[in-house]
Structures are given as C-alpha cells and as structure tokens.
Amino acid sequence: MTHLFTFFIIAGIALFITGAPVAGHLKSTHGVGLSIVEWVGIVSAAVGLSEKVVKLTIWLIKQGGKG
C-alpha cells in the first residue's frame, strides 16, 4: 500500500514539474498563469520535495526488508 502511495506522490510531482512549461505557454498566449520566477520557485521546491520522497521511499523499503 505504501509503495502505491509513494508512486502517486512521485507521479504527482512529475506532473507538477512538466506542468510548468504548459503554464508558461498559457501565460504567453492567453495571459493566464504564473510568472517564470514563480514557476522556478515552485519547481525547485518540488525537486527538493521529490528528493525527500525518494530518500523516504528507500528508507521504507529497507525497513520493510527487516520486518
């Protein structure tokens, strides 16, 4: 169950990161969306979060192996 949950977190972050260029395109064509600076902040935060998720996942797998 935790593996599925982790997968959804990672998939959500990946979708979030790939969504940045889409939002940038929407802003340039329709005037809607976040600025580049805002997206850089969001993406860098998402990358930092994803690193924590990966470390947590590895730790959980190791804990599961011990049990």
Contacts in CASP RR format, 6 or more apart in sequence:
PFRMAT RR
TARGET T0000
AUTHOR 0000-0000-0000
METHOD contacts of the structure
MODEL  1
MTHLFTFFIIAGIALFITGAPVAGHLKSTHGVGLSIVEWVGIVSAAVGLS
EKVVKLTIWLIKQGGKG
2 60 0 8 1.000
6 53 0 8 1.000
6 56 0 8 1.000
6 57 0 8 1.000
6 60 0 8 1.000
9 53 0 8 1.000
10 50 0 8 1.000
10 53 0 8 1.000
10 54 0 8 1.000
10 57 0 8 1.000
13 46 0 8 1.000
13 49 0 8 1.000
13 50 0 8 1.000
13 53 0 8 1.000
16 42 0 8 1.000
16 43 0 8 1.000
16 46 0 8 1.000
17 43 0 8 1.000
17 46 0 8 1.000
17 47 0 8 1.000
20 39 0 8 1.000
20 42 0 8 1.000
20 43 0 8 1.000
23 33 0 8 1.000
23 34 0 8 1.000
23 39 0 8 1.000
24 33 0 8 1.000
24 34 0 8 1.000
24 36 0 8 1.000
24 39 0 8 1.000
26 32 0 8 1.000
26 33 0 8 1.000
27 33 0 8 1.000
27 34 0 8 1.000
27 35 0 8 1.000
34 42 0 8 1.000
END
